[in-house]
Amino acid sequence: MITLFYACLLALIMAALGLRIPGQRGRTRVSLGDGGDPELIARIRTFGNFVEWVPMILILMLMIETVSGSIYYLHLAGIVLVLARILHSQSLRVTGTTKLQMRLRVISTVMTVATLILSAVYGLILTIPALLI
């Protein structure tokens, strides 16, 4: 249930990111690809980056939950992932990219990768003893 909660929040974020693309396509009249438009490129990559990272983390969270992993860890991972993806989407805005946006991008990337790695390590810790029996 915990992973489902965070998956639902992340699905809403994913929908919001995905829905930003068609509007920009309409404004630029680009039906396929990015047409070299910086804003469309940024929106496509923001969505793509989300799709590249989030599913594996959710799979790990779900597997951790199924083997009765810590609910505290699951909530921590879920909160960090949701915050990271929101920060990342805000950091990839093209217009007036600032030092703050670059810092947010680095921070959000570190948060996402750390959640992936920590979930993988925690999953290994939970499963290795069972494999040795």
Secondary structure, DSSP 8 states (H G I E B T S, - for coil): -HHHHHHHHHHHHHHHHHHHHHHHHHHHT--SS-TT-HHHHHHHHHHHHHHHHHHHHHHHHHHHHHTT--HHHHHHHHHHHHHHHHHHHHHT--TT--HHHHHHHHHHHHHHHHHHHHHHHHHHHHHHHHHT-
